[in-house]
């Protein structure tokens, strides 16, 4: 429905494709960027999605830094762009339930740009379990116990 008003950029490191992301987290962040960024601007704009690991892959302190940026301004009253909105609040709660205080989701303002940054720690036990399965790096894997989805491609048939 946004036609030429919506552009997007994707910058994902190869190593980040192996990291697990809570189900629907990326969609929630992108929908928020479209609704509060692109949807509010007559001229539209560009949504930027970035994913990279901090630290070295395989290290215990390695975590995924996922950023979704959009044109816009944070709400001056609350200091956040719909910071108490249900989508972002649910995403924060889910990260806390899955990873405790090791995971974060923050909104920041740079000149003319709002960025949602999620930091997701390495769930080493679950990744070890998936590494032994028949799902390769270009597959999607959902687990009922944790609600995590392996990033990349589609399930092999």
Secondary structure, 3 states (H helix, E strand, C coil): CCHHHEEEEEEECCHHHHCEEECCHHHHHHHHHHHHCHHHCCCCEEEEEEEEEECCCCCCCCEEEEEEEEECCCCCCCCCCCCCCHHHHHHHHHHHHHHHHHCEEEEEEECCEEEEEEEEECCHHHHHHHHCCCCCCCCCCECCCCCEEECCCCCCC
